[in-house]
């Protein structure tokens, strides 16, 4: 299964994380000067409204794409 879709995530996407929590992406960026395969994302968890950030590798699937 290809993981290329993780490179096309957009702000506002509702995603399921590998941890089993749903989150909305609030920022996506590629870290300059660091050789990374996937972008870094900032997000807001829907279950408790807490913030977080991680590699897009931790996103399991996109549940609803941003328009």
PLY file of the C-alpha trace (Angstrom):
ply
format ascii 1.0
element vertex 67
property float x
property float y
property float z
element edge 66
property int vertex1
property int vertex2
end_header
0.00 0.00 0.00
1.39 3.39 -0.99
1.87 6.07 1.64
2.14 8.92 -0.88
-1.26 10.30 0.22
0.39 11.50 3.46
2.37 14.01 1.40
-0.90 15.62 0.19
-2.61 16.28 3.53
-4.33 19.67 3.85
-5.15 22.02 6.71
-8.70 21.26 7.85
-8.58 17.54 7.05
-10.25 15.33 9.68
-7.93 12.38 10.25
-7.72 9.20 12.29
-4.40 8.89 14.09
-2.59 5.59 14.63
-3.39 6.07 18.34
-7.11 5.74 17.53
-7.91 9.42 18.17
-9.53 11.72 15.62
-7.94 15.11 14.93
-8.21 18.13 12.66
-4.99 19.26 10.97
-4.18 22.90 11.74
-0.76 23.31 10.11
1.40 21.32 7.71
5.03 22.02 6.87
8.12 20.41 5.49
11.07 20.96 7.81
13.78 22.86 5.95
17.24 21.38 6.02
16.04 18.07 7.43
15.74 15.07 5.15
12.26 13.78 5.96
9.93 11.57 3.96
6.67 13.07 5.32
5.64 16.56 6.44
5.29 17.63 10.07
1.70 18.37 11.13
0.11 20.32 13.94
-3.34 19.19 14.97
-6.25 19.59 17.36
-7.68 16.38 18.87
-11.47 16.20 18.68
-12.03 14.24 21.90
-10.56 16.81 24.32
-9.62 19.84 22.14
-5.94 19.45 23.04
-3.22 20.36 20.57
-0.33 18.31 19.34
2.22 17.85 16.57
3.94 14.92 14.92
5.11 13.45 11.63
2.37 12.81 9.09
3.50 9.16 9.33
1.34 8.94 12.50
-1.83 9.70 10.50
-3.62 6.40 9.86
-6.24 7.67 7.39
-8.12 10.73 6.18
-11.75 10.60 7.29
-12.91 13.83 5.64
-10.92 16.07 3.32
-10.84 19.85 3.66
-12.67 21.70 0.89
0 1
1 2
2 3
3 4
4 5
5 6
6 7
7 8
8 9
9 10
10 11
11 12
12 13
13 14
14 15
15 16
16 17
17 18
18 19
19 20
20 21
21 22
22 23
23 24
24 25
25 26
26 27
27 28
28 29
29 30
30 31
31 32
32 33
33 34
34 35
35 36
36 37
37 38
38 39
39 40
40 41
41 42
42 43
43 44
44 45
45 46
46 47
47 48
48 49
49 50
50 51
51 52
52 53
53 54
54 55
55 56
56 57
57 58
58 59
59 60
60 61
61 62
62 63
63 64
64 65
65 66
